[in-house]
Amino acid sequence: MSWQSWKRRCGSATIALGIAVLSSCEETNVPEVAALHGAHAATTLSKAQADDVEQVLTVLRGLTHPYKSLNAAMAAGYNALLTPCMESPPAGGMGYHYGAPALIDGKVEPLKPELLLYEPQRNGDLLFVGVEYVVPYTAWTSHDPPSLAGVPFHKNDVFGLWVLHAWIWKHNPSGILSDWNPRVTCQYATAK
């Protein structure tokens, strides 16, 4: 379901209530309009687009909060470890990518990201830091790139995917939609 369809179905009151409830949750930090830009997000967002992105990501934080536990994420279908811990200094890191194979198709569902990103911690735990939306090139038939609340995905030729990251659980000084987060590291990664 598209963000606009979801917004029409749920109505402004439901969204406002969800945002009010979620804004009191720990680590909920609704991004400022200026922070929505980053690598591969060169398009300047209108105020309406930025508001839509903020609404999607605020609701998404609430829906993904249980995935702070990797066991809960795996039980929900994010059970495929798709990459080793990824980083690209000095741009930053992404961490491990855990995917829900059933969601990796030609659809963009704003409240169902295909991948969850986890950063390894000193104590061996994995910290849930963000999500990644992916659409395989082969599954996308439109001439326009897929988008989230009006923000277009960009190409990742290495993996043959349209992608868009959202750093909803760890602040990214490069922008909430940037590919790499300089505050994420693989320093404590172990072979998985």
C-alpha positions as CSV (number, residue, x, y, z in Angstrom):
1,M,0.0,0.0,0.0
2,S,1.4,3.4,-0.9
3,W,1.9,6.1,1.8
4,Q,-0.8,8.2,0.2
5,S,-3.3,5.3,0.2
6,W,-2.4,4.5,3.8
7,K,-2.9,8.2,4.7
8,R,-6.3,8.3,3.1
9,R,-7.4,5.0,4.6
10,C,-6.2,5.8,8.2
11,G,-7.0,9.5,8.1
12,S,-5.3,12.4,9.6
13,A,-6.6,11.8,13.1
14,T,-5.1,8.3,13.3
15,I,-1.8,9.6,12.0
16,A,-1.8,12.5,14.4
17,L,-2.6,10.2,17.3
18,G,0.2,7.8,16.3
19,I,2.7,10.6,16.0
20,A,1.7,12.0,19.4
21,V,2.0,8.6,21.0
22,L,5.3,7.8,19.3
23,S,6.8,11.1,20.0
24,S,6.9,10.2,23.6
25,C,8.8,6.9,22.9
26,E,12.5,6.6,23.6
27,E,14.8,7.6,20.8
28,T,12.0,9.0,18.7
29,N,13.6,12.0,17.0
30,V,11.5,13.3,14.2
31,P,13.9,14.6,11.6
32,E,14.1,18.3,10.7
33,V,13.4,19.1,7.1
34,A,17.1,19.9,6.5
35,A,18.2,16.6,7.9
36,L,16.3,14.6,5.3
37,H,19.0,15.1,2.7
38,G,22.1,13.1,2.2
39,A,24.1,11.0,-0.3
40,H,21.9,10.2,-3.3
41,A,19.1,12.4,-1.9
42,A,20.1,15.5,-3.9
43,T,16.6,16.5,-4.7
44,T,15.4,19.4,-2.5
45,L,12.3,18.3,-0.7
46,S,9.2,20.5,-0.6
47,K,7.7,21.2,2.8
48,A,4.9,18.8,2.0
49,Q,7.3,16.0,1.0
50,A,9.4,16.5,4.1
51,D,6.2,16.4,6.2
52,D,5.2,13.2,4.5
53,V,8.6,11.6,5.0
54,E,8.5,12.6,8.7
55,Q,5.1,11.1,9.1
56,V,6.1,7.8,7.4
57,L,9.3,7.5,9.5
58,T,7.5,8.4,12.8
59,V,4.9,5.7,12.2
60,L,7.6,3.3,11.0
61,R,9.6,3.8,14.3
62,G,6.6,2.6,16.2
63,L,6.0,-0.4,14.0
64,T,9.7,-1.5,14.0
65,H,10.3,-0.8,17.7
66,P,10.0,-4.6,18.5
67,Y,12.8,-5.3,16.0
68,K,15.3,-3.8,18.4
69,S,15.3,-7.5,19.4
70,L,16.8,-9.4,16.5
71,N,14.9,-12.5,17.6
72,A,11.6,-10.6,17.2
73,A,12.7,-9.4,13.8
74,M,13.6,-12.9,12.7
75,A,10.3,-14.2,14.0
76,A,8.6,-11.5,11.9
77,G,10.3,-12.7,8.7
78,Y,13.6,-10.7,8.7
79,N,15.5,-14.0,9.0
80,A,17.9,-13.8,6.1
81,L,21.4,-12.3,6.8
82,L,22.1,-10.8,3.4
83,T,25.5,-9.0,3.9
84,P,28.5,-9.1,6.1
85,C,28.9,-5.9,8.2
86,M,29.3,-3.1,5.7
87,E,31.2,0.1,6.1
88,S,33.0,2.5,3.9
89,P,35.2,4.9,5.9
90,P,35.2,7.8,6.1
91,A,31.6,7.9,4.8
92,G,30.5,5.5,7.5
93,G,28.8,2.2,7.9
94,M,25.5,0.4,7.4
95,G,26.1,-2.7,9.5
96,Y,24.5,-6.1,8.8
97,H,21.5,-6.3,6.5
98,Y,18.8,-8.7,7.6
99,G,16.1,-9.1,5.0
100,A,12.5,-10.4,4.7
101,P,12.7,-12.3,1.4
102,A,8.9,-12.3,1.0
103,L,9.0,-8.5,0.8
104,I,11.8,-8.2,-1.8
105,D,9.6,-7.7,-4.9
106,G,8.5,-4.9,-7.2
107,K,6.4,-3.1,-4.6
108,V,7.2,-0.2,-2.2
109,E,5.4,-0.6,1.1
110,P,6.3,2.4,3.3
111,L,5.5,0.6,6.5
112,K,7.2,-2.7,5.5
113,P,10.9,-2.1,4.6
114,E,12.6,-5.0,3.0
115,L,15.8,-4.8,5.1
116,L,16.7,-4.0,8.7
117,L,20.2,-2.7,9.6
118,Y,22.1,-3.7,12.7
119,E,25.3,-2.4,14.1
120,P,27.6,-4.8,16.1
121,Q,28.3,-3.7,19.6
122,R,31.3,-4.2,21.9
123,N,29.4,-6.7,24.0
124,G,28.4,-8.8,21.0
125,D,24.8,-7.5,20.7
126,L,23.4,-6.0,17.6
127,L,21.9,-2.5,17.7
128,F,19.0,-1.9,15.4
129,V,19.9,1.4,13.6
130,G,17.8,1.7,10.5
131,V,16.0,0.2,7.5
132,E,16.6,0.0,3.8
133,Y,14.0,-0.2,1.1
134,V,15.0,-2.2,-1.9
135,V,13.4,-3.1,-5.2
136,P,15.2,-5.3,-7.7
137,Y,15.9,-3.7,-11.1
138,T,14.3,-6.8,-12.7
139,A,11.0,-6.3,-10.7
140,W,10.6,-2.6,-11.4
141,T,8.8,-1.8,-14.7
142,S,8.2,2.0,-14.5
143,H,10.4,4.5,-16.2
144,D,10.5,6.5,-13.0
145,P,12.4,5.2,-10.0
146,P,10.4,3.8,-7.0
147,S,9.9,6.4,-4.3
148,L,8.9,6.8,-0.6
149,A,6.6,9.7,0.2
150,G,7.8,11.4,-3.0
151,V,11.5,10.8,-2.4
152,P,13.0,8.7,-5.3
153,F,15.2,5.7,-4.7
154,H,18.6,5.6,-6.3
155,K,20.4,2.8,-8.2
156,N,22.8,0.4,-6.5
157,D,24.4,-1.3,-9.6
158,V,26.6,-3.6,-7.4
159,F,23.4,-5.4,-6.1
160,G,21.1,-4.6,-9.0
161,L,18.7,-2.7,-6.7
162,W,16.8,0.5,-6.3
163,V,17.5,1.5,-2.7
164,L,16.7,4.1,-0.1
165,H,18.0,4.0,3.5
166,A,16.3,5.5,6.5
167,W,18.2,5.9,9.8
168,I,15.3,5.7,12.1
169,W,17.1,4.3,15.2
170,K,20.5,6.0,15.1
171,H,21.0,9.7,14.2
172,N,22.9,10.2,11.0
173,P,24.7,13.5,10.7
174,S,24.9,13.0,6.9
175,G,21.1,12.9,6.7
176,I,18.4,10.5,7.7
177,L,18.1,9.2,4.1
178,S,21.8,8.9,3.4
179,D,23.4,5.6,2.4
180,W,26.2,5.7,4.9
181,N,26.0,6.7,8.6
182,P,29.4,8.0,10.0
183,R,28.2,7.0,13.5
184,V,27.8,3.3,12.4
185,T,30.9,1.1,12.5
186,C,31.8,-2.5,12.0
187,Q,34.6,-2.3,14.6
188,Y,33.0,-5.1,16.7
189,A,31.8,-7.3,13.8
190,T,32.4,-11.0,13.9
191,A,32.1,-13.5,11.1
192,K,28.4,-14.4,10.8
